[in-house]
Amino acid sequence: MWRVTFVAQDREKVEHLARELEGEGYWTAVCLPEEATTALANGSRPDALVVDATASDAAAGLAGLLQDVGGTEATPTVVLIGEEQLSTYEPPQDTADFLVLPARAAELAARIRQLLRRHAPLEGNNRLCCGDLVINLASREVFLAGQLVTLAYKEYELLHFLLSSPDTVFTREALLNKVWGYDFYGGARTVDVHIRRLRSKIEDARHSFIETVRNVGYRFRAAPQDHGNFPSSIASNTVLTPGKPSGNNSPLP
């Protein structure tokens, strides 16, 4: 169960939201700013912080609190503000997200879930990445520029396989064998359809990862490029065909 600590100068202003958040499956605690600073300094760190900044003098206290806890890189933080503050509100540098009161616990829970996913530890063999694109191997989740990308099972498997061997050209037959298995009787068209769907989810005007190698197959570019700006030569790259191992088929470090 995720642990969320609410920090407010007036406990009553957030206690109802904390109780409702427990109904969403979270463990919650409500404390004063000085209590939170002491607890965090003693190593009692929650999975996320929710900080009430609706008080007139809350801005300075919020900045100090975030500095004390080491910023949102260590503890994801959602700041609660009033609607009248929107026009003048400037999020502190270390604030991960904010929410306008009155707010529903379901919306707060959704924001916390997103922050926890983005801040999940991705070390060593637990991730593959290329620029803004990150695969969390432990949770099988994919993020583009910090935003969760929803992929179907085979789309994820295809992306995982391609990103595990950057700049290696795979024939369609090789991809069918490696991703779908040797007992799959579908044709090469299956690969093309899944590549098209995958591109629609991870590529846009600023991101281009998968290159079509004409009359051969596909490769994942180690350095993402803009659409239409791919080099024409593939002489220096390996082409994989069924039964022929590649010399560049290891996961990214």
C-alpha positions in Angstrom: 0.0 0.0 0.0 1.4 3.4 -1.0 2.0 5.8 1.9 1.0 9.4 1.3 1.6 12.2 3.8 -0.5 15.3 3.8 1.2 18.5 5.1 -0.9 21.4 6.1 -0.9 24.3 8.5 -4.6 23.6 9.2 -5.1 19.8 9.4 -8.9 20.1 9.0 -8.5 21.5 5.5 -7.1 18.3 4.2 -8.3 15.6 6.6 -11.4 14.9 4.5 -9.3 14.5 1.3 -6.9 12.2 3.2 -9.8 10.0 4.4 -11.2 9.8 0.9 -7.8 8.9 -0.5 -7.7 5.9 1.8 -10.8 4.7 0.1 -8.7 4.7 -3.1 -6.3 2.2 -1.5 -3.7 4.5 0.0 -2.4 4.8 3.6 -2.4 8.4 4.6 -1.2 10.6 7.4 -1.8 14.3 8.1 0.8 16.5 9.8 2.0 20.1 10.3 5.0 21.3 8.2 7.4 21.2 11.2 6.3 17.7 12.0 6.8 16.6 8.4 10.3 18.2 8.3 11.3 16.3 11.5 9.9 13.0 10.4 11.5 13.2 7.0 14.9 14.2 8.5 14.7 11.1 10.7 14.3 8.9 7.7 10.5 8.4 7.8 9.9 9.1 4.1 6.5 8.4 2.5 6.0 7.4 -1.1 4.4 10.8 -1.9 3.7 14.2 -0.3 0.5 16.3 -0.6 1.2 19.8 0.5 -1.5 22.4 1.2 -0.4 25.8 -0.2 -3.7 27.6 0.1 -2.6 29.7 3.2 -1.4 33.2 2.4 2.1 32.5 3.9 2.4 28.9 2.6 4.7 29.7 -0.3 7.8 30.3 1.8 7.0 27.3 4.0 6.5 25.1 0.9 9.8 26.0 -0.6 11.6 25.3 2.7 9.8 22.0 3.2 10.8 20.8 -0.3 14.4 21.9 0.3 14.4 19.9 3.6 13.1 16.7 2.0 15.6 16.9 -0.9 13.1 17.9 -3.7 10.6 15.8 -5.6 13.4 13.7 -7.1 13.4 11.9 -3.8 9.7 12.3 -2.8 7.0 13.0 -5.5 5.0 16.0 -4.4 1.5 17.3 -5.2 0.7 20.9 -4.1 -2.9 21.9 -3.3 -3.9 25.4 -4.3 -7.1 27.4 -4.4 -8.8 28.4 -7.6 -8.1 32.1 -6.9 -4.4 31.3 -6.9 -4.3 30.0 -10.4 -3.5 33.3 -12.1 -0.5 34.1 -9.9 0.7 30.6 -8.8 4.2 29.8 -9.7 5.1 26.2 -8.9 8.4 25.8 -6.9 11.2 24.4 -8.9 11.0 21.0 -7.2 7.2 20.6 -7.3 6.1 17.6 -9.3 2.4 18.5 -9.8 -0.4 20.6 -8.4 -4.1 20.3 -7.9 -6.8 22.9 -7.5 -9.2 22.7 -4.6 -11.8 21.5 -4.1 -10.7 18.3 -5.6 -11.9 14.7 -5.8 -9.8 12.0 -4.2 -10.0 10.0 -7.4 -8.2 12.8 -9.3 -5.6 13.1 -6.6 -5.0 9.3 -6.6 -4.6 9.4 -10.4 -2.0 12.2 -10.2 -0.1 10.3 -7.4 -0.1 7.1 -9.4 1.4 8.9 -12.4 4.1 10.5 -10.2 5.0 7.2 -8.6 5.4 5.6 -12.0 7.6 8.4 -13.2 9.7 8.3 -10.1 10.0 4.5 -9.9 13.6 3.4 -9.7 15.0 2.4 -13.0 18.5 1.2 -12.4 20.8 -1.1 -14.3 19.0 -4.0 -15.9 15.6 -2.6 -14.9 15.3 -0.2 -17.8 15.9 0.4 -21.5 16.0 4.0 -22.8 16.6 6.0 -25.9 16.3 9.8 -25.4 12.8 10.5 -24.0 11.7 6.9 -24.4 12.0 4.7 -21.4 10.9 1.1 -20.8 10.6 0.0 -17.2 11.3 -3.7 -17.4 10.1 -4.4 -13.9 6.6 -3.0 -14.4 6.5 -3.5 -18.2 5.6 0.2 -18.6 6.7 2.6 -21.3 7.2 6.3 -20.9 7.7 9.0 -23.5 8.8 12.4 -22.2 7.6 11.3 -18.7 4.1 10.3 -19.9 2.8 6.8 -19.7 2.3 5.1 -23.1 -0.3 2.3 -23.2 0.9 -0.6 -25.5 -0.7 -3.9 -26.4 1.1 -7.0 -25.4 2.8 -7.7 -28.7 3.5 -3.9 -29.3 5.5 -3.9 -26.0 7.3 -7.1 -26.9 8.2 -5.7 -30.3 9.5 -2.4 -28.8 11.4 -4.3 -26.1 13.1 -6.5 -28.7 14.0 -3.6 -31.0 15.3 -1.4 -28.3 17.4 -4.2 -26.9 19.5 -4.2 -30.1 19.7 -0.6 -31.2 20.9 0.1 -34.8 20.6 -3.5 -35.8 18.5 -4.2 -38.9 16.0 -7.0 -38.5 14.2 -8.6 -41.4 10.5 -9.1 -41.0 11.0 -12.9 -40.9 13.5 -12.4 -38.0 11.1 -10.3 -36.1 8.3 -12.8 -36.6 10.6 -15.6 -35.2 12.0 -13.6 -32.3 8.8 -11.8 -31.1 5.9 -14.1 -32.3 7.8 -17.4 -32.2 8.7 -20.0 -34.7 5.3 -21.6 -34.4 3.5 -18.5 -35.6 2.0 -18.9 -39.0 1.1 -15.3 -39.8 2.8 -13.5 -42.6 5.2 -10.5 -42.7 2.3 -8.2 -42.9 1.7 -8.8 -39.2 5.0 -7.1 -38.4 4.2 -4.1 -40.6 0.8 -3.6 -38.9 2.4 -3.8 -35.4 5.2 -1.4 -36.4 2.6 1.1 -37.7 0.6 0.9 -34.4 3.8 1.2 -32.3 4.9 4.3 -34.3 1.5 5.9 -33.8 2.0 5.7 -30.0 5.7 6.5 -29.5 6.5 8.9 -32.4 5.4 12.4 -33.2 6.8 15.6 -34.7 9.6 15.6 -32.1 10.3 11.9 -31.8 11.2 9.3 -34.4 12.7 6.0 -33.3 11.9 3.2 -35.8 13.4 3.3 -39.3 12.2 1.3 -42.2 15.1 -0.2 -44.2 13.7 -0.6 -47.7 13.4 -4.2 -49.0 14.9 -5.5 -45.7 13.0 -4.7 -42.5 13.3 -2.4 -39.5 15.8 -1.0 -37.0 15.6 1.0 -33.9 17.8 4.1 -34.1 20.1 4.5 -31.1 20.0 8.3 -31.6 16.3 9.3 -32.3 15.9 11.5 -35.3 13.3 13.8 -36.9 10.9 12.2 -39.4 12.2 12.2 -42.9 15.8 12.8 -41.8 17.1 9.2 -41.9 20.5 8.5 -43.5 20.2 6.5 -46.7 23.2 4.2 -46.1 22.9 1.0 -44.0 26.3 -0.5 -45.0 27.6 -0.4 -41.5 24.7 -2.1 -39.8 24.0 -5.8 -39.2 21.1 -7.4 -41.0 19.5 -10.3 -39.1 17.9 -13.2 -40.8 16.4 -16.3 -39.2 19.1 -18.5 -37.8 21.9 -16.0 -38.1 23.0 -14.5 -34.7 23.9 -10.9 -34.4 27.1 -9.5 -32.9 25.1 -6.6 -31.5 22.2 -8.2 -29.6 22.7 -7.2 -26.0 20.5 -4.9 -23.9 21.5 -1.3 -23.5 23.8 -0.7 -20.5 
